[in-house]
Amino acid sequence: MLGNVDLILITHGHGDHVGDVKELAARNSSAKVYGPAGLIATLTDLGWIKPEQGVRFGKGGKVQPFGQQITITQVHAEHSSEVTVTDPETKKSTTYPGGEPAGFIIEMENGFKIYHMGDTGLFGDMKLIADYYKPDLILMPIGGHFVMDPQDAAYATKEWLKPKFVIPMHYGTFPVLKGTPQEYMAALGQTSTKVFPINPGDKIEF
């Protein structure tokens, strides 16, 4: 169970990423919901978030939800984004536009930078993102099928991103997401990047 939530940051419209946003936003009415402009518009139209809670911004845009303490920059992700709603009575589903998928660079006041990649496949501008923003910690999808598999993720890590730390994500939640942290680390081989395959509830300090 989560405690108080200060900020909700969403990368795209798929159910495993926005399925809890309505409840979270309702429970934490003072928390703003930040995300791609088209997605925030759809969630507002659906009544999942209040208009005053939603903050729309685009790729390359920067927001500072708490002043100088944190700067969040939206960056590219190679994926899809749509919001599918199923009527509980008729079981009929309706799909709405979810804007463009995104990732985020989250920079702390002390200079530490986190790159949440969102759901993504390989794309060459990962190198640009690494060169320009120089993230310290990357949250990296490795499951395959809808996102990078362990081999793709290892290539991006070694050749383009070269971060200090990686937390693997987006694996094992659906049968098709077969990639594992062990496969990722094996594909990575000898590297200075430290990989933390954490489990739900685990805590790490950097």
Beta strands, then each sheet from edge to edge (+ up, - down):
strand 1: 7-9
strand 2: 32-36
strand 3: 54-57
strand 4: 62-63
strand 5: 70-76
strand 6: 82-86
strand 7: 93-97
strand 8: 102-108
strand 9: 113-116
strand 10: 137-141
strand 11: 165-169
strand 12: 194-195
sheet 1: 1+ 2+ 3+
sheet 2: 4+ 5- 8+ 9- 10- 11- 12-
sheet 3: 6+ 7-
end
